[in-house]
Amino acid sequence: MSSDVEKDLSVRLQLNKALQKYLDRTDITEIAINRPGEVWLETKTGWECLRDENMSYRYLDELSNICAVYGGENKVFDSAHPILSVELPDGERAQFVMPPACTAETLSLTVRKISKNVIELSDYANSGFFSRVRASGSVDPVSVELHSLFGKIHSGSDNEKTEARTNFLRRCVEAGKNIVIAGGTGSGKTTFMKALMQYIPVSQRIITIEDVPELVFGLPKHKNLVNLFYPSEATEQSTVTAASLMRSCLRMKPDRILLAELRGGETYDFLNICLSGHSGSITSCHAGSCEQVFDYLALKVLQSPTGRQLPYEVIQSLLQQVIDVVVHVANDRVVGRHLTEIFYNDPLRDEK
């Protein structure tokens, strides 16, 4: 028996112990194991969670090691190389993450199923696929709502303005707008970020990325959640960085990507993710005002080997396209921590 055949057989035998029954289901598009004993399945109706004691840490560890061998000579999966992307024997794409890049005593696995169905245009039409098309350049109802809410944040009594600002930011999170929280050290950026995170719909799958575990405690109501970590001292040459985790989480079917802070070349990857259609990100950065955020992030994009090839004006333009909301917070010795400014990239700002 050839080596390749033996490797293929080893993977299939391990899959048959627990995972294969989910791979065989035709109604499933994605499989996610965020922690041992728990299986999340995505179908056309959304995510559902099942308990499966066969999906133990030992099983997942054995499967990942067998898949690493099956993946080829360059595939290594251990604590020094805790991210593994590999194709399963029938073509499904599997993404493994182990500690220290994820929470201790867990092992994350995400499998993207391959659709073998051929859908005719008539089937799309009958399912209502074409019934919600807006004219190019038209404004969606959410933009109209946010335009109205934003117009109230500086009007009325103090209580009315506070309520308007709260409602505006809540709806921005619910609607999946990309939000950047800016401020100085100790201004309360992360604490305020966790407050906004509570308004993400609990049905959505969330991936957090941070160096110091803070966001890991910020989503007690959200169960379809994976927390990824990179070392604070990581450099561009490190195996695990904020940038590598951002690229990795794209293979983990996130509805939301929450990066604790943008402070280096990973800003280019953040920009790329937002441009690729992943909305609803919330992150933070150091900046003295909402306006300075765009200059600060542009400089950080230039720290990326790929980003530095872009003209500064292009970077600025792209940032203006993908960042919907910027809030600035400060820590004043007299009044304490407070919100100082809200910027909204309002698509209706020129409308009369």
C-alpha positions as CSV (number, residue, x, y, z in Angstrom):
1,M,0.0,0.0,0.0
2,S,1.4,3.4,-1.0
3,S,2.1,6.1,1.5
4,D,-0.6,8.4,0.1
5,V,-3.2,5.7,0.2
6,E,-2.3,5.0,3.8
7,K,-2.6,8.7,4.8
8,D,-6.0,8.9,3.0
9,L,-7.2,5.8,4.8
10,S,-6.0,7.1,8.2
11,V,-7.9,10.4,7.8
12,R,-11.1,8.6,6.7
13,L,-10.9,6.2,9.6
14,Q,-10.6,9.0,12.1
15,L,-13.4,11.0,10.4
16,N,-15.7,8.0,10.7
17,K,-15.4,8.0,14.5
18,A,-17.3,11.3,14.9
19,L,-17.1,13.9,12.1
20,Q,-18.2,12.0,9.0
21,K,-21.9,11.9,9.9
22,Y,-21.9,15.7,9.7
23,L,-19.9,15.7,6.5
24,D,-22.5,13.4,5.0
25,R,-25.5,15.6,5.7
26,T,-26.5,17.5,2.6
27,D,-28.3,20.3,4.4
28,I,-25.1,21.5,6.2
29,T,-22.9,24.2,4.7
30,E,-20.4,24.7,7.6
31,I,-19.3,22.7,10.6
32,A,-17.7,24.4,13.6
33,I,-16.3,23.0,16.8
34,N,-15.4,25.8,19.1
35,R,-14.7,23.6,22.1
36,P,-14.8,19.8,22.8
37,G,-18.2,18.2,23.0
38,E,-20.0,21.0,21.1
39,V,-20.8,21.0,17.4
40,W,-22.2,24.0,15.5
41,L,-23.9,23.3,12.2
42,E,-24.8,26.0,9.6
43,T,-27.8,25.3,7.4
44,K,-29.9,27.6,5.3
45,T,-31.9,28.5,8.4
46,G,-28.8,29.6,10.4
47,W,-26.6,28.0,13.1
48,E,-27.7,25.3,15.4
49,C,-25.7,23.7,18.3
50,L,-25.5,20.0,19.2
51,R,-23.9,18.2,22.1
52,D,-21.7,15.4,20.9
53,E,-19.5,13.7,23.5
54,N,-17.6,11.8,20.7
55,M,-16.2,15.2,19.7
56,S,-13.7,15.1,22.6
57,Y,-10.4,17.0,22.9
58,R,-8.6,13.7,22.4
59,Y,-10.5,13.0,19.2
60,L,-9.9,16.5,17.8
61,D,-6.2,16.3,18.7
62,E,-5.8,13.0,17.0
63,L,-7.7,14.2,13.9
64,S,-5.6,17.3,13.6
65,N,-2.3,15.4,13.8
66,I,-3.5,12.8,11.2
67,C,-4.6,15.7,9.0
68,A,-1.3,17.5,9.3
69,V,0.5,14.3,8.1
70,Y,-2.0,13.9,5.3
71,G,-1.5,17.6,4.3
72,G,2.1,17.1,3.3
73,E,5.6,17.6,4.4
74,N,5.3,21.3,5.1
75,K,2.3,20.9,7.4
76,V,3.1,21.2,11.1
77,F,0.6,21.5,13.9
78,D,1.9,22.0,17.4
79,S,2.0,24.8,20.1
80,A,4.7,26.6,18.1
81,H,2.6,26.3,14.9
82,P,-0.9,26.4,16.2
83,I,-2.8,27.0,13.0
84,L,-3.4,24.3,10.4
85,S,-5.3,24.7,7.1
86,V,-5.8,21.5,5.2
87,E,-8.0,19.8,2.6
88,L,-9.9,16.7,3.6
89,P,-10.0,13.6,1.3
90,D,-13.3,14.6,-0.3
91,G,-12.3,18.2,-0.8
92,E,-13.7,19.9,2.3
93,R,-11.5,22.7,3.7
94,A,-10.6,22.3,7.4
95,Q,-9.1,24.9,9.7
96,F,-7.7,23.9,13.0
97,V,-6.5,26.2,15.8
98,M,-4.9,25.0,19.0
99,P,-3.6,26.8,22.2
100,P,-1.9,29.2,22.7
101,A,-3.6,30.7,19.7
102,C,-7.0,29.9,21.2
103,T,-8.4,29.3,24.7
104,A,-6.6,26.8,26.8
105,E,-8.0,23.2,26.8
106,T,-9.9,23.8,23.7
107,L,-9.3,23.0,20.0
108,S,-11.1,24.9,17.3
109,L,-12.1,23.2,14.0
110,T,-14.0,24.7,11.2
111,V,-15.0,22.7,8.1
112,R,-16.4,24.3,4.9
113,K,-18.5,21.8,3.0
114,I,-18.3,21.7,-0.8
115,S,-21.7,22.2,-2.5
116,K,-22.2,19.5,-5.2
117,N,-25.6,20.8,-6.2
118,V,-26.1,22.7,-9.5
119,I,-28.9,25.2,-9.1
120,E,-30.7,26.5,-12.1
121,L,-31.7,30.2,-12.5
122,S,-35.3,29.2,-12.4
123,D,-34.7,27.7,-9.0
124,Y,-33.1,30.9,-7.8
125,A,-36.1,32.8,-9.1
126,N,-38.6,30.5,-7.4
127,S,-36.8,30.9,-4.1
128,G,-37.1,34.7,-4.2
129,F,-33.4,35.2,-4.9
130,F,-34.1,38.1,-7.3
131,S,-36.9,39.7,-5.3
132,R,-34.8,42.1,-3.1
133,V,-32.6,43.8,-5.7
134,R,-32.2,47.6,-5.2
135,A,-31.4,49.9,-8.0
136,S,-27.7,50.8,-8.2
137,G,-27.0,53.9,-6.2
138,S,-30.3,53.7,-4.2
139,V,-30.3,54.0,-0.5
140,D,-31.1,51.1,1.8
141,P,-33.7,51.6,4.7
142,V,-31.0,51.2,7.4
143,S,-29.0,54.1,6.0
144,V,-32.2,56.2,6.2
145,E,-32.8,55.2,9.8
146,L,-29.2,55.9,10.9
147,H,-29.2,59.3,9.1
148,S,-32.3,60.2,11.1
149,L,-30.8,59.0,14.4
150,F,-27.5,60.7,13.8
151,G,-29.3,64.0,13.1
152,K,-30.6,63.9,16.7
153,I,-27.4,63.4,18.7
154,H,-26.8,67.1,19.2
155,S,-30.5,68.2,19.5
156,G,-32.7,68.6,22.5
157,S,-32.1,68.3,26.3
158,D,-29.1,66.6,27.8
159,N,-31.2,63.5,28.4
160,E,-32.6,63.5,24.9
161,K,-29.1,63.8,23.4
162,T,-27.8,61.0,25.6
163,E,-30.7,58.8,24.5
164,A,-30.1,59.7,20.8
165,R,-26.4,58.9,21.0
166,T,-27.1,55.6,22.8
167,N,-29.8,54.6,20.2
168,F,-27.5,55.6,17.3
169,L,-24.6,53.5,18.4
170,R,-26.8,50.5,19.3
171,R,-28.4,50.5,15.9
172,C,-25.0,50.8,14.2
173,V,-23.8,47.6,16.0
174,E,-27.1,45.8,15.2
175,A,-26.9,46.8,11.6
176,G,-23.3,45.6,11.2
177,K,-21.5,48.8,10.7
178,N,-17.7,48.9,11.0
179,I,-16.8,50.8,14.2
180,V,-13.5,52.1,15.4
181,I,-13.1,53.3,19.0
182,A,-10.3,55.8,19.5
183,G,-8.6,57.3,22.5
184,G,-5.5,57.5,24.5
185,T,-4.0,55.0,26.9
186,G,-6.4,54.4,29.9
187,S,-9.3,56.1,28.2
188,G,-11.6,53.1,28.4
189,K,-11.5,52.0,24.8
190,T,-11.7,48.3,25.5
191,T,-14.4,48.7,28.2
192,F,-16.6,50.7,25.9
193,M,-15.9,48.3,23.1
194,K,-17.3,45.5,25.2
195,A,-20.4,47.6,26.0
196,L,-21.1,47.9,22.2
197,M,-20.4,44.2,21.6
198,Q,-23.5,43.3,23.7
199,Y,-25.7,44.5,20.8
200,I,-24.4,42.0,18.3
201,P,-27.2,39.5,17.6
202,V,-26.7,36.4,19.7
203,S,-27.4,34.3,16.6
204,Q,-24.2,35.4,14.9
205,R,-20.8,33.6,15.0
206,I,-18.0,35.8,16.4
207,I,-14.2,35.6,16.3
208,T,-12.2,37.8,18.7
209,I,-8.5,38.5,18.2
210,E,-6.4,40.0,21.0
211,D,-3.0,39.7,22.7
212,V,-4.2,40.3,26.3
213,P,-7.4,38.3,27.2
214,E,-10.0,41.0,27.7
215,L,-12.6,40.5,25.0
216,V,-12.8,36.8,26.0
217,F,-14.9,37.9,28.9
218,G,-17.0,40.4,27.0
219,L,-19.6,38.2,25.3
220,P,-21.4,36.1,28.0
221,K,-24.6,35.8,26.0
222,H,-22.9,34.7,22.7
223,K,-22.2,31.0,22.5
224,N,-21.0,30.6,18.9
225,L,-17.7,32.2,19.8
226,V,-14.0,31.6,19.3
227,N,-11.3,33.6,21.0
228,L,-7.9,33.8,19.2
229,F,-4.7,35.1,20.8
230,Y,-1.3,36.3,19.6
231,P,1.7,37.1,21.7
232,S,2.3,40.8,22.5
233,E,5.9,40.6,21.5
234,A,5.0,39.1,18.0
235,T,6.9,40.5,15.0
236,E,6.3,40.1,11.3
237,Q,8.4,36.9,11.4
238,S,6.5,35.3,14.2
239,T,4.3,32.3,13.5
240,V,1.3,33.8,15.2
241,T,0.5,37.5,14.7
242,A,-2.6,39.6,14.7
243,A,-2.4,39.6,10.9
244,S,-2.0,35.8,10.6
245,L,-5.0,35.3,12.9
246,M,-7.1,37.7,10.8
247,R,-6.3,35.7,7.7
248,S,-7.0,32.4,9.6
249,C,-10.4,33.5,10.9
250,L,-11.5,34.1,7.3
251,R,-11.5,30.3,7.1
252,M,-13.6,30.0,10.2
253,K,-16.9,31.4,8.9
254,P,-17.2,34.5,11.1
255,D,-20.2,36.8,11.1
256,R,-18.2,39.3,13.1
257,I,-14.5,39.8,13.5
258,L,-13.6,41.8,16.7
259,L,-10.0,42.9,16.9
260,A,-9.1,44.4,20.2
261,E,-6.7,47.0,18.8
262,L,-5.1,48.1,15.6
263,R,-1.5,49.0,16.2
264,G,0.6,47.8,13.3
265,G,0.7,46.2,9.9
266,E,-2.4,44.0,10.7
267,T,-4.3,47.2,9.8
268,Y,-3.8,46.3,6.2
269,D,-5.4,42.9,6.8
270,F,-8.3,44.6,8.7
271,L,-8.8,46.9,5.7
272,N,-8.7,44.0,3.3
273,I,-11.3,42.0,5.4
274,C,-13.7,45.0,5.4
275,L,-13.3,45.5,1.7
276,S,-14.0,41.8,1.1
277,G,-17.5,42.2,2.5
278,H,-17.1,41.2,6.1
279,S,-19.0,43.9,7.9
280,G,-19.8,44.5,11.5
281,S,-16.2,44.7,12.8
282,I,-15.5,46.6,16.0
283,T,-11.9,47.5,16.9
284,S,-9.9,50.3,18.6
285,C,-6.8,52.4,18.1
286,H,-4.8,55.2,19.7
287,A,-5.8,58.6,18.3
288,G,-6.4,62.1,19.6
289,S,-9.7,62.6,17.7
290,C,-12.0,61.0,15.2
291,E,-10.3,62.8,12.3
292,Q,-6.9,61.6,13.4
293,V,-8.0,58.0,13.2
294,F,-7.8,57.9,9.5
295,D,-4.2,59.3,9.5
296,Y,-3.1,56.9,12.2
297,L,-4.6,53.9,10.5
298,A,-3.1,54.9,7.1
299,L,0.3,55.0,8.7
300,K,-0.3,51.5,10.2
301,V,-1.3,50.2,6.8
302,L,2.1,51.4,5.5
303,Q,3.8,49.1,8.1
304,S,2.5,46.1,6.2
305,P,4.8,44.8,3.4
306,T,1.9,44.7,1.0
307,G,0.2,47.9,2.3
308,R,3.4,50.0,1.9
309,Q,3.1,49.5,-1.9
310,L,-0.2,51.5,-2.0
311,P,-0.2,55.3,-2.4
312,Y,-1.1,57.1,0.8
313,E,-4.1,58.8,-0.9
314,V,-5.4,55.4,-2.0
315,I,-5.1,54.0,1.6
316,Q,-7.0,57.1,2.9
317,S,-9.7,56.6,0.3
318,L,-10.1,52.9,1.2
319,L,-10.3,53.7,4.9
320,Q,-13.0,56.3,4.3
321,Q,-15.0,53.6,2.4
322,V,-14.9,50.9,5.0
323,I,-15.0,52.7,8.3
324,D,-18.6,53.7,9.1
325,V,-18.4,55.0,12.6
326,V,-15.6,56.4,14.8
327,V,-16.1,57.3,18.4
328,H,-13.5,59.0,20.5
329,V,-13.3,58.5,24.3
330,A,-11.2,60.3,26.9
331,N,-10.3,60.0,30.6
332,D,-10.5,63.4,32.2
333,R,-9.3,63.9,35.7
334,V,-12.3,66.0,36.6
335,V,-15.2,64.3,34.8
336,G,-13.7,60.8,34.4
337,R,-14.1,58.6,31.3
338,H,-16.5,60.0,28.7
339,L,-17.4,60.1,25.0
340,T,-16.0,63.2,23.3
341,E,-17.0,62.8,19.7
342,I,-18.9,60.6,17.2
343,F,-18.0,60.5,13.5
344,Y,-20.5,58.9,11.1
345,N,-19.7,58.3,7.4
346,D,-23.2,59.1,6.4
347,P,-24.1,58.1,2.8
348,L,-27.0,60.7,3.0
349,R,-25.0,63.6,4.4
350,D,-25.2,65.5,1.0
351,E,-29.0,64.9,0.7
352,K,-31.3,67.8,1.2
